[in-house]
Amino acid sequence: MSDFTIGFAPLFPWPVIAAIVAAAGLLALYGLFRKLRGGWLRFAAWAALALALANPSVIREEREPLKTVVAVVTDFSDSQKLDGREEQSIATRDSLNALMQRFPQFELRQVPFRNASIGDKNDASTALFTAVKSALQDVPPDQIGGVVMITDGQVHDIPEAASQLGFNAPVHALITGAQEDRDRRIEILQAPRFGIVGQSHQIDYRVSDANIDEAGFVDVTVLIDGEVVSVEQIQPGEEAKFYFDVPHGGKTIIEFRAELAENELTDVNNSAFTVMDGIRENLRVLLVSGEPHAGERTWRNLLKSDASVDLVHFTILRPPEKQDGTPINQLSLIAFPTRELFIEKIDEFDLIIFDRYQRRGVLPVLYFDNIARYVSDGGAILVAAGPEHADISSIHRTPLASVLPLEPTGNVIEEPFRARVSDAGRRHPVTRDLDGLQPRGSNVPPDWSRWFRLIEGANPQGDIVMEGPGDAPLLVLNRTEEGRVAMLMSDHVWLWARGFEGGGPHTQLLRRLGHWLMKEPELDEEALRATAEGNRIIIERQTMGDAPGNVQMITPGGETITLGFSDEGDGRFVAQYEADALGLYRIANGDLTALTNVGPANPREYSQIISTTQAISPIATETGGLVTRIAKENPARSLPRIVPVRSSGTASGSGWMGFRTTESSVLKGITTLPLFAGILGLAALLMMLAGTWAREGR
């Protein structure tokens, strides 16, 4: 393609040429006015001189027309994987490509859209227009001829106006799927993110039916952490409420499953879930101190330093054998409400600690029987034993013995020793990785101070996690029916707190011990946990035993996958899986189960899955585009015709869709032909001047 234009390269600046032309023009006009002989020739000569000074030339440009870019967006999002839509989309794309090959002026740019990068998408939505913008960012707007979207119509980033597109070209949509598809979905309307353990909370939800005319109620099964807690009956389309108590601290998954309808498109959106973080209200701890000793303040200071602990401290300062006849009204001590604490309100405590307590008749035997019942029903006690635990006044000689994991032998070992973490203790979350603990197999003693007394015990039950001289049990942890019990067979932990010989990890140990007793899930010795980081699922198995075998995982689509664990050492085993779908994953290993979700709890991708033309029609209409359904069986037959149109023409009609052709081109070369240059120009100018003189000489 060639374009011809006239260009100027003046020999003098334009103001100088203008001055010369003005002077010459005045002289020529004067001659014409006076009707002098040769006036017209003189005028033509001066005009030729002015034109020669302007140095005109003919410019010939060689240009190559640019192709019009047409973007073809193929939707491969998760909703397109239903009912053969993905295969329908691929067939439509291939047929469209074949049609477009007939038009050499068009350049196709394929834009496949997938939301497989789960971790990069906060809402896992179908963002086709964002994909188009990214794919065409290097194309000038006037070179874009149009966009074709092959999708089910469930697009979540549709601009409100055509001016937000960034180009002036039609947007066409070829819709896959069938309008008469049936689907039932459940959605969570409102749910709390945090909740106080033991308190009631509310979740609002709704079941919606599309193309389902069945009347009546729908059963909705509610599960908390994978366990069925209720079956609700609700009317589709109406908002429902579910009330529940937060069962424990940490992550809690509440799931709702609506019953399936007949011939549903998919059951993937028949369930919805929400994740709540359970927060414990202030923990209530009852500390019962017996004979005053150097370490008594250690327990009190530790518990009082924790803002989440409400401490009730019961200290035996005046035992019955010290009655001296002093009148009661002259005593400054206040009688402790033992009946209220150990009978009426004992179940309100999360933990009871006996610190060197001995039987002195202050607490009747009936109270100890009630404490044993409290433990069996789910309570927790910690016994920090001293020398009195080895004699006749030991609490082991009460009904409490039925829940204690260690029986005193009557011997008290008094010699220096360093508390040693046992093999079981290295696997237990309470004592594993304590500060100062040397690696397994090391001959170097732990980096903490010595203790000097240990109460000998026999017939241990549960896990011996720390040992003293001669492998004597020092710290024993045990579960008793629903409750938990710990026994520390020394009263010298205060040496760590006072910094004797450098001290030791007393705060770390005692806090872990208290949290294990109060059933914090992070410290369970037998646990299965699953977390999602992007689309990677990390499964951790904590065990006191040997290799736990394989783990079974059920994907959101119902597929069962078997994974093997890798041994991380000290009772920790890990498995990983790269998820390829959004939703809730169920993990099981033996009797233990865990849940985790990949992506958002209720992704927009599954909120609406019925094929539709309504969502994208407004933007298509505004840009002059076409929205039409593609036949499922033979997409090629239902494709509209392709018509190139000018930028101002109509871009769609009945059975056809148009693409605007660009007028843009790229310059390939320039040829310049001066009109007054060289001998030819000089000869023309001299002829004009000679003609003027000849005319005047007659």
C-alpha positions as CSV (number, residue, x, y, z in Angstrom):
1,M,0.0,0.0,0.0
2,S,1.4,3.5,-1.1
3,D,0.4,6.9,0.2
4,F,1.4,10.2,-1.7
5,T,1.9,13.5,0.1
6,I,3.5,16.9,-0.6
7,G,6.2,18.0,1.8
8,F,8.3,21.2,2.1
9,A,11.9,21.7,3.1
10,P,12.4,25.5,2.9
11,L,15.8,26.8,1.9
12,F,15.4,29.8,4.2
13,P,13.4,30.2,7.4
14,W,9.8,30.7,6.7
15,P,9.8,34.4,8.0
16,V,12.5,35.2,5.4
17,I,10.6,33.5,2.6
18,A,7.4,35.3,3.7
19,A,9.2,38.7,3.5
20,I,10.5,37.9,0.0
21,V,7.1,36.7,-1.2
22,A,5.5,39.8,0.3
23,A,7.9,42.2,-1.5
24,A,7.6,40.3,-4.8
25,G,3.9,40.2,-4.5
26,L,3.6,43.9,-4.0
27,L,5.7,44.6,-7.1
28,A,3.7,42.1,-9.1
29,L,0.4,43.5,-8.0
30,Y,1.6,47.0,-8.8
31,G,2.5,45.9,-12.3
32,L,-1.0,44.3,-12.7
33,F,-2.7,47.4,-11.4
34,R,-0.8,49.7,-13.8
35,K,-1.4,47.2,-16.6
36,L,2.2,47.1,-17.4
37,R,3.3,44.8,-20.3
38,G,4.4,41.4,-19.0
39,G,2.7,41.9,-15.5
40,W,1.2,38.4,-15.4
41,L,4.5,36.8,-16.4
42,R,6.3,38.8,-13.8
43,F,3.7,37.6,-11.2
44,A,4.2,34.0,-12.3
45,A,8.0,34.3,-12.1
46,W,7.9,35.7,-8.6
47,A,5.5,32.9,-7.6
48,A,7.8,30.3,-9.0
49,L,10.7,31.8,-7.1
50,A,8.7,31.7,-3.9
51,L,7.8,28.0,-4.5
52,A,11.4,27.2,-5.3
53,L,12.5,28.8,-1.9
54,A,9.9,26.6,-0.2
55,N,11.5,23.5,-1.8
56,P,8.4,21.3,-2.3
57,S,8.7,17.6,-2.9
58,V,6.4,14.6,-3.5
59,I,6.7,12.0,-0.7
60,R,5.7,8.4,-1.4
61,E,5.2,6.2,1.8
62,E,5.2,2.4,1.6
63,R,2.9,1.1,4.3
64,E,2.0,-2.4,5.4
65,P,-1.6,-2.8,6.9
66,L,-1.7,-4.2,10.5
67,K,-3.9,-7.1,11.4
68,T,-6.9,-6.7,13.7
69,V,-6.4,-8.6,17.0
70,V,-9.3,-10.6,18.2
71,A,-9.2,-12.2,21.7
72,V,-10.8,-15.6,22.1
73,V,-11.3,-16.3,25.8
74,T,-12.1,-19.9,26.7
75,D,-13.4,-20.4,30.2
76,F,-11.9,-23.4,32.0
77,S,-13.1,-22.5,35.5
78,D,-14.4,-25.1,37.9
79,S,-18.1,-24.5,36.9
80,Q,-17.1,-25.3,33.3
81,K,-16.1,-28.8,34.3
82,L,-19.8,-29.7,34.9
83,D,-22.1,-31.6,32.5
84,G,-19.6,-31.7,29.6
85,R,-19.2,-27.9,29.3
86,E,-15.4,-28.0,29.1
87,E,-15.6,-30.4,26.1
88,Q,-18.3,-28.2,24.5
89,S,-16.0,-25.2,25.0
90,I,-13.1,-26.8,23.4
91,A,-15.1,-27.9,20.3
92,T,-16.5,-24.4,20.0
93,R,-13.1,-22.8,20.2
94,D,-11.7,-25.1,17.5
95,S,-14.6,-24.5,15.2
96,L,-14.3,-20.7,15.7
97,N,-10.6,-20.9,15.0
98,A,-11.3,-22.7,11.7
99,L,-13.8,-20.0,10.7
100,M,-11.5,-17.2,11.5
101,Q,-8.7,-18.7,9.3
102,R,-10.8,-17.5,6.3
103,F,-10.1,-13.8,7.2
104,P,-6.4,-13.0,6.9
105,Q,-6.9,-9.5,8.3
106,F,-7.6,-11.0,11.7
107,E,-5.1,-12.2,14.2
108,L,-6.4,-14.5,16.9
109,R,-5.1,-14.3,20.4
110,Q,-6.1,-17.3,22.6
111,V,-6.8,-16.5,26.2
112,P,-7.4,-19.7,28.3
113,F,-8.7,-18.9,31.8
114,R,-8.2,-21.3,34.7
115,N,-8.6,-20.7,38.4
116,A,-6.3,-23.5,39.3
117,S,-3.9,-21.2,41.2
118,I,-6.0,-21.4,44.2
119,G,-3.7,-19.6,46.5
120,D,-3.5,-16.6,44.3
121,K,-7.3,-16.0,44.2
122,N,-8.9,-14.7,47.3
123,D,-12.5,-15.5,46.1
124,A,-11.6,-18.1,43.4
125,S,-13.9,-16.2,41.0
126,T,-14.2,-16.4,37.2
127,A,-12.4,-13.2,36.1
128,L,-12.6,-13.3,32.3
129,F,-12.4,-9.6,31.7
130,T,-9.3,-9.3,33.9
131,A,-7.7,-12.1,31.8
132,V,-8.6,-10.2,28.6
133,K,-7.1,-7.0,29.9
134,S,-3.9,-8.8,30.8
135,A,-3.7,-10.6,27.4
136,L,-4.3,-7.4,25.4
137,Q,-2.1,-5.0,27.4
138,D,0.5,-4.8,24.6
139,V,-2.1,-4.2,21.8
140,P,-3.1,-0.6,20.9
141,P,-6.8,0.0,21.5
142,D,-7.5,0.9,17.9
143,Q,-6.1,-2.4,16.8
144,I,-8.5,-4.5,18.9
145,G,-11.3,-5.8,16.7
146,G,-13.4,-7.6,19.3
147,V,-13.5,-10.2,22.1
148,V,-15.2,-13.6,22.0
149,M,-15.9,-15.3,25.4
150,I,-16.7,-19.0,25.4
151,T,-18.2,-19.5,28.9
152,D,-21.3,-20.7,30.8
153,G,-22.1,-17.0,31.5
154,Q,-21.1,-17.1,35.2
155,V,-18.6,-14.3,35.0
156,H,-17.8,-12.3,38.1
157,D,-15.8,-9.3,36.9
158,I,-18.1,-7.8,34.3
159,P,-17.5,-4.0,34.0
160,E,-20.4,-1.7,34.8
161,A,-19.9,0.2,31.5
162,A,-18.1,-0.3,28.2
163,S,-15.8,2.7,29.0
164,Q,-14.1,0.6,31.6
165,L,-13.0,-2.0,29.0
166,G,-10.1,0.0,27.6
167,F,-11.0,-0.5,24.0
168,N,-13.8,0.2,21.6
169,A,-14.8,-3.1,20.1
170,P,-17.7,-5.6,20.4
171,V,-17.8,-8.2,23.2
172,H,-19.4,-11.4,22.0
173,A,-20.3,-14.4,24.2
174,L,-20.9,-18.0,23.2
175,I,-22.7,-19.6,26.1
176,T,-22.2,-23.3,27.0
177,G,-24.5,-25.5,29.1
178,A,-28.2,-25.7,29.2
179,Q,-30.7,-23.2,30.6
180,E,-33.0,-25.9,32.0
181,D,-30.3,-27.5,34.3
182,R,-31.5,-28.3,37.8
183,D,-29.5,-27.4,40.9
184,R,-29.8,-27.0,44.6
185,R,-27.3,-25.0,46.6
186,I,-26.9,-24.0,50.2
187,E,-25.2,-20.7,51.2
188,I,-24.1,-19.3,54.6
189,L,-25.5,-15.8,54.9
190,Q,-23.9,-14.8,58.2
191,A,-21.5,-16.5,60.6
192,P,-19.3,-15.4,63.4
193,R,-15.5,-15.6,62.9
194,F,-14.8,-15.9,66.6
195,G,-16.7,-17.4,69.5
196,I,-16.3,-17.9,73.2
197,V,-16.0,-21.6,74.1
198,G,-19.2,-22.9,75.8
199,Q,-21.3,-19.9,74.7
200,S,-24.2,-20.1,72.2
201,H,-23.8,-18.6,68.7
202,Q,-25.9,-18.2,65.6
203,I,-25.4,-19.0,61.9
204,D,-27.8,-17.8,59.2
205,Y,-28.1,-19.9,56.0
206,R,-30.4,-20.6,53.1
207,V,-31.2,-23.3,50.6
208,S,-32.0,-22.2,47.1
209,D,-33.4,-24.3,44.2
210,A,-33.0,-23.6,40.5
211,N,-35.5,-25.3,38.1
212,I,-36.6,-27.6,40.9
213,D,-40.4,-27.5,41.4
214,E,-40.5,-30.1,44.3
215,A,-42.6,-28.7,47.2
216,G,-41.9,-29.4,50.8
217,F,-39.1,-29.1,53.3
218,V,-35.4,-30.0,52.7
219,D,-33.3,-31.9,55.2
220,V,-30.1,-30.1,56.1
221,T,-27.5,-32.1,58.1
222,V,-25.2,-30.0,60.4
223,L,-21.8,-31.3,61.3
224,I,-19.2,-29.8,63.7
225,D,-15.7,-30.9,63.1
226,G,-17.0,-33.8,61.0
227,E,-19.5,-35.1,63.6
228,V,-23.2,-34.9,62.9
229,V,-24.9,-32.7,65.6
230,S,-28.3,-32.0,64.1
231,V,-30.7,-32.5,61.1
232,E,-32.7,-29.4,60.3
233,Q,-35.8,-29.1,58.0
234,I,-36.1,-25.9,56.2
235,Q,-38.1,-24.5,53.3
236,P,-36.1,-23.6,50.1
237,G,-35.7,-19.9,49.6
238,E,-36.3,-19.0,53.2
239,E,-33.6,-17.9,55.7
240,A,-32.9,-20.3,58.5
241,K,-30.9,-20.0,61.7
242,F,-28.8,-22.6,63.5
243,Y,-27.7,-22.2,67.2
244,F,-24.8,-24.1,68.7
245,D,-22.3,-23.9,71.5
246,V,-18.6,-23.6,70.6
247,P,-17.1,-26.9,71.6
248,H,-13.4,-26.1,72.1
249,G,-10.7,-23.6,71.6
250,G,-8.9,-23.2,68.2
251,K,-10.4,-23.9,64.7
252,T,-13.9,-25.3,64.5
253,I,-15.5,-26.2,61.2
254,I,-19.3,-26.1,61.0
255,E,-20.7,-27.7,57.8
256,F,-24.2,-27.7,56.3
257,R,-25.3,-30.4,53.8
258,A,-28.5,-30.1,52.0
259,E,-30.1,-33.3,50.7
260,L,-29.8,-34.0,47.0
261,A,-32.5,-33.3,44.5
262,E,-33.4,-35.6,41.6
263,N,-31.3,-35.1,38.4
264,E,-29.2,-32.3,39.9
265,L,-26.5,-30.8,37.8
266,T,-23.9,-31.4,40.7
267,D,-23.8,-31.9,44.4
268,V,-20.7,-29.8,44.9
269,N,-22.7,-26.8,46.1
270,N,-25.1,-28.8,48.3
271,S,-22.7,-28.3,51.2
272,A,-21.3,-25.1,52.7
273,F,-19.1,-24.6,55.7
274,T,-17.7,-21.9,57.8
275,V,-14.6,-21.8,60.0
276,M,-14.7,-20.3,63.5
277,D,-11.9,-19.7,66.0
278,G,-12.9,-20.8,69.5
279,I,-11.6,-18.5,72.2
280,R,-11.6,-19.7,75.8
281,E,-12.9,-17.2,78.3
282,N,-10.7,-16.8,81.3
283,L,-9.6,-20.2,82.6
284,R,-10.6,-20.9,86.2
285,V,-7.9,-22.6,88.2
286,L,-8.2,-23.7,91.9
287,L,-4.7,-23.8,93.6
288,V,-4.8,-25.8,96.8
289,S,-1.5,-25.2,98.8
290,G,-0.7,-27.4,101.8
291,E,2.4,-26.9,104.0
292,P,4.1,-23.6,103.2
293,H,7.4,-24.2,101.4
294,A,9.9,-22.3,99.2
295,G,8.2,-23.1,96.0
296,E,4.7,-22.2,96.9
297,R,5.0,-18.7,95.3
298,T,6.2,-20.3,92.0
299,W,2.7,-21.6,91.2
300,R,0.9,-18.5,92.3
301,N,3.2,-16.1,90.4
302,L,3.0,-18.2,87.2
303,L,-0.8,-18.4,87.3
304,K,-1.3,-14.7,88.2
305,S,1.0,-13.6,85.4
306,D,-1.4,-15.1,82.8
307,A,-4.2,-12.6,82.1
308,S,-6.4,-15.4,80.8
309,V,-6.4,-17.3,84.2
310,D,-8.8,-16.6,87.0
311,L,-7.0,-18.0,90.1
312,V,-8.7,-19.1,93.3
313,H,-5.9,-19.9,95.9
314,F,-6.8,-22.1,98.9
315,T,-3.9,-22.2,101.4
316,I,-3.9,-24.2,104.6
317,L,-2.4,-21.8,107.1
318,R,-4.1,-23.0,110.3
319,P,-4.6,-26.8,110.3
320,P,-6.9,-28.3,112.9
321,E,-4.1,-29.7,115.1
322,K,-2.9,-26.1,115.8
323,Q,-6.0,-25.1,117.7
324,D,-4.8,-23.0,120.7
325,G,-8.0,-21.7,122.2
326,T,-7.9,-18.3,120.5
327,P,-11.5,-17.0,120.1
328,I,-12.7,-17.0,116.5
329,N,-13.6,-13.3,116.6
330,Q,-9.9,-12.5,117.4
331,L,-8.5,-14.4,114.4
332,S,-7.6,-12.4,111.3
333,L,-8.0,-15.5,109.0
334,I,-11.2,-15.9,107.0
335,A,-12.7,-19.4,106.8
336,F,-12.5,-20.7,103.3
337,P,-15.7,-21.7,101.6
338,T,-14.7,-25.4,101.1
339,R,-18.2,-26.8,100.6
340,E,-19.0,-24.2,97.9
341,L,-15.7,-24.8,96.1
342,F,-15.4,-28.6,96.3
343,I,-19.1,-29.6,96.1
344,E,-21.3,-26.9,94.6
345,K,-19.0,-25.1,92.1
346,I,-16.2,-27.6,91.5
347,D,-17.4,-28.2,87.9
348,E,-16.8,-24.5,87.1
349,F,-13.1,-25.0,87.4
350,D,-10.9,-26.0,84.4
351,L,-8.0,-27.2,86.6
352,I,-7.3,-28.0,90.2
353,I,-3.7,-28.0,91.5
354,F,-2.7,-29.7,94.7
355,D,0.7,-28.2,95.7
356,R,2.2,-30.3,98.6
357,Y,-1.2,-30.9,100.0
358,Q,-1.7,-33.4,102.8
359,R,-4.7,-34.7,104.6
360,R,-5.3,-32.8,107.8
361,G,-9.0,-33.1,108.2
362,V,-9.7,-29.7,106.5
363,L,-11.3,-31.4,103.5
364,P,-13.6,-34.3,104.3
365,V,-13.2,-37.6,102.5
366,L,-16.5,-36.9,100.7
367,Y,-14.9,-33.9,99.0
368,F,-12.1,-36.1,97.6
369,D,-14.7,-38.5,96.2
370,N,-16.4,-35.6,94.4
371,I,-13.0,-34.4,93.0
372,A,-12.4,-37.9,91.6
373,R,-15.9,-37.7,90.0
374,Y,-15.0,-34.3,88.6
375,V,-11.9,-35.7,86.9
376,S,-13.8,-38.7,85.4
377,D,-16.4,-36.3,84.0
378,G,-13.8,-34.3,82.1
379,G,-12.0,-32.2,84.7
380,A,-8.2,-32.0,85.3
381,I,-5.9,-32.1,88.3
382,L,-2.2,-31.6,88.8
383,V,-0.4,-33.0,91.9
384,A,2.9,-31.4,92.8
385,A,4.1,-33.8,95.4
386,G,6.4,-33.2,98.4
387,P,7.7,-35.4,101.2
388,E,4.2,-35.6,102.8
389,H,3.0,-37.5,99.7
390,A,5.1,-40.5,100.9
391,D,3.7,-40.8,104.4
392,I,0.3,-41.6,105.9
393,S,-1.1,-38.1,105.2
394,S,-0.8,-38.5,101.5
395,I,-3.8,-37.7,99.3
396,H,-3.2,-41.1,97.7
397,R,-5.0,-42.5,100.8
398,T,-8.2,-40.9,99.8
399,P,-10.8,-41.7,97.1
400,L,-8.7,-39.5,94.8
401,A,-6.3,-42.5,94.5
402,S,-8.7,-44.0,91.9
403,V,-7.6,-41.4,89.3
404,L,-4.0,-40.8,90.3
405,P,-1.5,-42.5,87.8
406,L,1.3,-43.2,90.3
407,E,1.3,-44.9,93.7
408,P,3.9,-43.6,96.3
409,T,6.2,-46.3,97.7
410,G,6.9,-44.3,100.9
411,N,10.5,-43.5,99.9
412,V,11.9,-40.0,99.4
413,I,15.1,-39.8,97.3
414,E,17.2,-36.8,98.4
415,E,20.2,-36.5,96.1
416,P,21.2,-34.1,93.4
417,F,20.0,-35.0,89.9
418,R,19.1,-33.3,86.6
419,A,15.5,-33.9,85.4
420,R,15.7,-36.0,82.3
421,V,13.2,-36.1,79.4
422,S,12.4,-39.7,78.7
423,D,12.1,-41.3,75.2
424,A,8.3,-40.9,75.6
425,G,8.8,-37.4,76.7
426,R,10.7,-36.5,73.6
427,R,7.6,-37.5,71.6
428,H,5.1,-35.8,73.9
429,P,4.2,-32.1,73.0
430,V,4.4,-31.1,76.7
431,T,8.1,-31.9,77.1
432,R,9.4,-32.1,73.5
433,D,11.8,-29.4,72.5
434,L,12.1,-27.9,76.0
435,D,14.6,-25.1,76.1
436,G,18.0,-26.5,77.1
437,L,17.1,-30.1,76.0
438,Q,20.0,-31.7,74.1
439,P,19.4,-33.6,70.9
440,R,18.5,-37.3,71.0
441,G,21.6,-39.4,71.5
442,S,23.7,-36.7,73.0
443,N,25.8,-37.5,76.1
444,V,25.6,-33.9,77.2
445,P,23.2,-33.4,80.1
446,P,20.3,-30.9,79.8
447,D,21.2,-27.3,80.2
448,W,19.2,-26.7,83.3
449,S,19.9,-26.8,87.1
450,R,19.8,-29.8,89.4
451,W,17.0,-30.8,91.7
452,F,17.6,-32.5,95.1
453,R,14.4,-34.4,96.0
454,L,12.1,-36.9,94.3
455,I,9.2,-38.8,95.8
456,E,9.4,-42.4,94.7
457,G,6.4,-43.9,92.9
458,A,5.4,-47.3,91.5
459,N,2.9,-48.8,89.2
460,P,2.8,-45.9,86.8
461,Q,-0.1,-45.4,84.4
462,G,0.0,-43.2,81.3
463,D,3.1,-41.6,79.9
464,I,6.3,-41.1,82.0
465,V,7.7,-38.0,80.2
466,M,10.4,-37.0,82.7
467,E,12.6,-39.2,84.9
468,G,14.9,-38.7,87.9
469,P,17.7,-40.8,89.4
470,G,17.5,-44.5,88.6
471,D,14.9,-43.8,85.9
472,A,12.4,-43.1,88.7
473,P,9.2,-41.4,87.3
474,L,9.4,-37.7,87.8
475,L,6.5,-36.3,85.6
476,V,3.6,-38.6,84.7
477,L,0.7,-37.7,82.4
478,N,-2.5,-39.8,82.2
479,R,-6.0,-39.7,80.9
480,T,-8.8,-41.0,83.2
481,E,-12.0,-41.5,81.3
482,E,-12.9,-38.0,80.1
483,G,-10.4,-36.2,82.4
484,R,-6.7,-35.7,82.6
485,V,-4.2,-36.0,85.5
486,A,-0.6,-35.0,85.9
487,M,1.8,-35.9,88.8
488,L,5.1,-34.0,89.4
489,M,7.0,-36.1,91.9
490,S,9.2,-33.3,93.2
491,D,8.7,-29.9,94.9
492,H,12.0,-28.4,93.6
493,V,10.8,-26.9,90.3
494,W,11.1,-23.6,92.1
495,L,14.9,-23.9,91.8
496,W,14.5,-23.3,88.1
497,A,12.3,-20.3,88.8
498,R,14.9,-18.8,91.2
499,G,17.8,-19.2,88.7
500,F,19.7,-21.7,90.7
501,E,22.7,-22.9,88.7
502,G,21.3,-21.0,85.7
503,G,17.7,-22.1,86.3
504,G,15.6,-24.0,83.8
505,P,12.5,-23.8,81.6
506,H,10.0,-23.8,84.4
507,T,7.5,-21.3,82.7
508,Q,7.6,-23.3,79.5
509,L,7.1,-26.6,81.2
510,L,4.4,-25.6,83.6
511,R,2.4,-23.6,81.1
512,R,2.5,-26.5,78.6
513,L,1.5,-28.8,81.4
514,G,-1.5,-26.6,82.4
515,H,-2.7,-26.2,78.8
516,W,-2.4,-30.0,78.2
517,L,-4.5,-30.6,81.3
518,M,-7.1,-28.1,80.0
519,K,-7.3,-29.9,76.7
520,E,-5.7,-27.5,74.3
521,P,-5.7,-29.3,71.0
522,E,-2.2,-28.2,70.1
523,L,-0.7,-30.3,72.9
524,D,-2.6,-33.6,72.4
525,E,-0.2,-36.5,72.2
526,E,-2.4,-38.3,69.7
527,A,-3.6,-35.8,67.0
528,L,-4.2,-35.4,63.3
529,R,-4.0,-31.9,62.0
530,A,-4.5,-30.5,58.5
531,T,-3.8,-27.0,57.2
532,A,-3.9,-25.5,53.7
533,E,-1.3,-23.1,52.4
534,G,-2.5,-21.9,49.0
535,N,-3.4,-25.1,47.2
536,R,-1.0,-27.2,49.3
537,I,-2.5,-29.4,52.1
538,I,-0.1,-30.2,54.9
539,I,-1.2,-33.1,57.1
540,E,0.6,-33.6,60.4
541,R,0.2,-36.7,62.6
542,Q,1.4,-36.5,66.2
543,T,1.7,-39.9,68.0
544,M,3.4,-41.5,70.9
545,G,3.6,-44.8,69.0
546,D,5.3,-46.1,65.9
547,A,4.6,-45.2,62.3
548,P,0.8,-44.4,61.9
549,G,0.4,-46.0,58.5
550,N,-1.2,-44.2,55.5
551,V,-3.7,-41.4,55.7
552,Q,-7.0,-41.4,53.7
553,M,-8.2,-38.1,52.2
554,I,-11.6,-37.5,50.6
555,T,-11.7,-34.6,48.1
556,P,-14.6,-32.2,47.7
557,G,-15.6,-34.2,44.6
558,G,-15.8,-37.4,46.7
559,E,-12.6,-39.1,45.4
560,T,-10.6,-41.0,48.0
561,I,-6.8,-40.5,47.9
562,T,-4.3,-42.5,50.0
563,L,-1.1,-40.7,51.1
564,G,2.0,-41.9,52.9
565,F,3.6,-40.1,55.9
566,S,7.2,-39.1,56.1
567,D,8.9,-39.4,59.6
568,E,10.0,-36.0,60.9
569,G,11.2,-37.5,64.1
570,D,10.1,-37.3,67.8
571,G,6.6,-38.6,67.0
572,R,5.8,-36.2,64.1
573,F,4.8,-37.5,60.7
574,V,3.9,-35.3,57.7
575,A,2.2,-35.8,54.4
576,Q,1.5,-33.2,51.7
577,Y,-0.9,-32.9,48.8
578,E,-1.3,-30.4,46.0
579,A,-5.0,-29.8,45.7
580,D,-6.6,-29.2,42.3
581,A,-10.1,-28.2,43.5
582,L,-11.6,-25.8,45.9
583,G,-13.6,-27.0,48.9
584,L,-13.5,-29.1,52.1
585,Y,-11.1,-32.0,52.4
586,R,-11.7,-34.8,54.9
587,I,-8.7,-36.6,56.3
588,A,-8.7,-39.8,58.4
589,N,-6.0,-41.9,60.0
590,G,-7.3,-44.7,62.2
591,D,-9.8,-43.2,64.7
592,L,-8.6,-39.7,64.1
593,T,-10.1,-37.3,61.6
594,A,-9.3,-33.8,60.5
595,L,-10.8,-31.2,58.1
596,T,-9.3,-28.4,56.1
597,N,-10.5,-26.2,53.4
598,V,-8.7,-25.1,50.2
599,G,-9.5,-21.6,49.0
600,P,-12.4,-19.5,50.5
601,A,-15.0,-21.3,52.6
602,N,-17.8,-20.7,50.1
603,P,-16.2,-19.7,46.7
604,R,-18.2,-17.6,44.3
605,E,-17.3,-20.2,41.6
606,Y,-19.9,-22.6,43.1
607,S,-22.4,-20.1,44.3
608,Q,-24.2,-20.0,40.9
609,I,-23.5,-22.7,38.4
610,I,-26.6,-22.6,36.1
611,S,-25.7,-21.5,32.6
612,T,-27.0,-18.0,31.9
613,T,-27.0,-15.4,29.2
614,Q,-28.3,-12.6,31.5
615,A,-25.1,-11.7,33.3
616,I,-23.0,-10.8,30.3
617,S,-25.8,-9.4,28.1
618,P,-25.7,-5.7,29.3
619,I,-22.0,-5.2,28.4
620,A,-22.4,-7.1,25.1
621,T,-25.3,-5.0,24.1
622,E,-23.5,-1.8,25.0
623,T,-20.5,-2.7,22.8
624,G,-22.7,-4.0,20.0
625,G,-21.8,-7.6,20.6
626,L,-23.8,-10.9,20.3
627,V,-24.8,-13.3,23.1
628,T,-26.0,-16.7,21.9
629,R,-26.1,-20.3,23.2
630,I,-24.0,-23.0,21.6
631,A,-25.5,-26.4,20.8
632,K,-24.2,-29.1,23.1
633,E,-24.2,-31.9,20.5
634,N,-22.7,-30.1,17.5
635,P,-21.3,-26.7,18.4
636,A,-20.0,-26.0,14.9
637,R,-23.5,-25.8,13.4
638,S,-24.7,-23.3,15.9
639,L,-21.8,-20.9,15.5
640,P,-22.7,-17.4,14.2
641,R,-21.2,-16.2,10.9
642,I,-18.1,-14.0,11.0
643,V,-18.4,-10.6,9.3
644,P,-15.6,-7.9,9.2
645,V,-17.1,-4.5,9.8
646,R,-15.9,-0.9,9.9
647,S,-15.3,0.9,13.1
648,S,-18.6,2.8,12.8
649,G,-20.7,-0.2,11.5
650,T,-23.0,-2.5,13.3
651,A,-21.1,-5.4,15.0
652,S,-23.8,-8.1,15.3
653,G,-27.1,-9.3,14.0
654,S,-29.3,-12.3,13.6
655,G,-27.0,-15.3,13.2
656,W,-23.8,-13.2,12.7
657,M,-21.2,-11.4,14.8
658,G,-18.8,-8.8,13.5
659,F,-15.3,-7.7,14.3
660,R,-14.1,-4.2,13.6
661,T,-11.2,-3.9,11.1
662,T,-8.4,-1.5,12.0
663,E,-6.9,1.2,9.7
664,S,-3.6,1.0,11.4
665,S,-0.5,0.3,9.4
666,V,3.3,0.1,9.8
667,L,5.7,2.3,7.7
668,K,8.0,0.2,5.6
669,G,9.8,2.9,3.5
670,I,9.8,6.6,2.1
671,T,10.6,7.9,-1.4
672,T,11.1,11.7,-1.9
673,L,10.9,13.5,-5.3
674,P,11.9,17.3,-5.1
675,L,9.9,19.4,-7.6
676,F,12.3,22.4,-7.9
677,A,15.7,20.8,-7.2
678,G,18.5,20.5,-9.7
679,I,18.7,21.5,-13.4
680,L,15.0,21.0,-14.0
681,G,14.0,23.5,-11.3
682,L,16.6,26.0,-12.3
683,A,15.6,25.8,-16.0
684,A,11.9,26.4,-15.2
685,L,12.8,29.4,-13.1
686,L,15.1,30.9,-15.8
687,M,12.4,30.3,-18.5
688,M,9.9,32.3,-16.5
689,L,12.3,35.2,-15.9
690,A,13.4,35.1,-19.6
691,G,9.7,35.2,-20.7
692,T,9.2,38.2,-18.5
693,W,12.1,40.1,-20.1
694,A,11.1,39.1,-23.6
695,R,7.6,40.3,-23.1
696,E,8.7,43.7,-21.7
697,G,11.3,44.2,-24.6
698,R,8.6,44.2,-27.3
